[in-house]
Amino acid sequence: MLGTLPYLRGQDFIRKPYKAYRHDWEHDHCAVCGVTLMEPGAEGKDILHEGYATTPGYQYGEDYEWVCAECFAASKDTMDWRDVTIV
């Protein structure tokens, strides 16, 4: 699946709670595995409330693309992703 994500190669990501991209946006999916990400408080099977989001430098902006923590860990080296989370 990573071969179909050239637009995410070399991107910076920040780990954070999920926040909808726009007010009319309800959820997103991990760009790698497709798991659902929703804002904290949303209930449901297999819903994550935190992940890695694109930064303001991404072509479509901050929080536009999301990757779950498991896929980020498994793919960061192959995809040249950088974790720029400030702790």
C-alpha positions as CSV (number, residue, x, y, z in Angstrom):
1,M,0.0,0.0,0.0
2,L,2.9,2.4,0.7
3,G,3.7,2.4,-3.0
4,T,0.5,4.2,-3.6
5,L,1.4,7.0,-1.2
6,P,4.1,9.0,-3.0
7,Y,2.5,12.3,-2.0
8,L,3.3,11.5,1.7
9,R,7.0,10.5,1.1
10,G,9.3,12.7,3.2
11,Q,6.5,14.5,5.1
12,D,6.7,15.8,8.6
13,F,4.0,14.6,11.1
14,I,2.9,15.6,14.5
15,R,1.3,13.1,17.0
16,K,-1.8,14.5,18.5
17,P,-5.5,13.9,19.3
18,Y,-7.6,13.7,16.2
19,K,-9.2,17.0,15.1
20,A,-11.5,17.3,12.1
21,Y,-10.0,19.1,9.1
22,R,-13.1,21.2,8.7
23,H,-16.3,21.8,10.6
24,D,-18.2,19.6,8.2
25,W,-15.7,16.8,8.4
26,E,-16.6,13.9,10.7
27,H,-13.7,11.6,10.5
28,D,-10.6,10.5,8.6
29,H,-8.9,7.2,7.9
30,C,-5.3,6.2,8.3
31,A,-3.6,6.7,4.9
32,V,-1.9,3.4,5.3
33,C,-4.3,0.9,6.9
34,G,-7.7,2.7,6.7
35,V,-8.6,2.6,10.4
36,T,-11.1,5.3,11.4
37,L,-9.9,8.4,13.4
38,M,-12.5,10.5,15.1
39,E,-12.5,13.3,17.7
40,P,-12.3,12.2,21.4
41,G,-15.8,11.3,22.7
42,A,-16.9,9.5,19.5
43,E,-17.8,5.9,20.2
44,G,-17.6,2.9,18.0
45,K,-15.7,-0.2,17.2
46,D,-12.1,0.2,16.0
47,I,-12.1,4.0,16.3
48,L,-8.9,5.8,17.2
49,H,-8.8,9.2,18.8
50,E,-5.1,10.0,18.2
51,G,-2.6,9.6,15.5
52,Y,0.0,11.4,13.3
53,A,-1.2,14.4,11.3
54,T,0.4,16.3,8.5
55,T,1.9,19.7,9.4
56,P,1.2,23.2,8.0
57,G,4.0,22.6,5.4
58,Y,2.0,19.8,3.7
59,Q,0.5,20.8,0.3
60,Y,-3.1,20.6,1.6
61,G,-2.2,21.9,5.1
62,E,-2.2,20.8,8.7
63,D,-4.3,17.8,9.8
64,Y,-5.3,16.9,6.2
65,E,-3.7,13.5,6.2
66,W,-3.6,11.1,9.2
67,V,-1.6,8.0,9.9
68,C,-2.3,5.8,12.9
69,A,0.6,5.3,15.4
70,E,1.1,1.6,14.5
71,C,1.4,2.4,10.8
72,F,3.6,5.4,11.5
73,A,6.1,3.3,13.5
74,A,6.1,0.6,10.8
75,S,6.4,2.9,7.8
76,K,8.4,6.0,9.0
77,D,11.8,4.7,7.8
78,T,10.6,3.4,4.4
79,M,8.6,6.6,3.8
80,D,11.2,9.0,5.2
81,W,8.6,10.4,7.6
82,R,9.8,12.8,10.4
83,D,8.1,13.0,13.8
84,V,8.2,16.7,14.7
85,T,6.0,16.4,17.8
86,I,7.2,18.8,20.5
87,V,6.9,17.2,24.0
